[in-house]
Amino acid sequence: MNTTMQTETIDPSQVQRPLLSTVVGWIYILLGCMAVWSVIAKLMSHSVSINFGVLLVPVGIGILGGRSSSVFWGRFWAGFFCALMVAMAFAYPVIGHIYKVRLSGEELHGWPRHLIGTLLPTLFALVMALCWRWLGSPAHQAFVSAKQRLPL
């Protein structure tokens, strides 16, 4: 009787990226491109804008590539934006009178203003919390660790 345990070796280059890792990576790239667009629009109107959201583009690319440093920064930004959006949603009832809530360039009034003022930050916080959770999931961590073992 053979008591030696056989382990199956998996070629790291054959490891498939989980679908949710792809979705999270593209969410980061999309948000980063929106930030880049915002900075370019400000420059075209002869003003300067600093938007740290542009850093989401390389983070998203790194998430798609399975880089461990991108997992750290992805979770950092997801946690930061989630906390910021939760604070905005909770602050709206208290200081909502100073918010300018716009949809398609028009300032909203009445119940649509309150709905958008609380719903959008809440939804964005939920998306960022899900991104944070997925980046720490065992499936994504297995993908990242398999990619780290690949020769350069």
Buried (B, 14 or more C-beta within 10 A) or exposed (E): EEEEEEEEEEEBEEBEBBEBBEBBBEBBBEBBBEBBEBBEEBEEEEEEEEBEBBBBBBBBBBBBEBBEEBBEBBBEBBBEBBEBBBEBBEBBEEEBEEBEBEEEEEEBEEEEBBEBBBEBBBEBBEBBBBBBBBBEBEEBEBBBEBBEEEEE
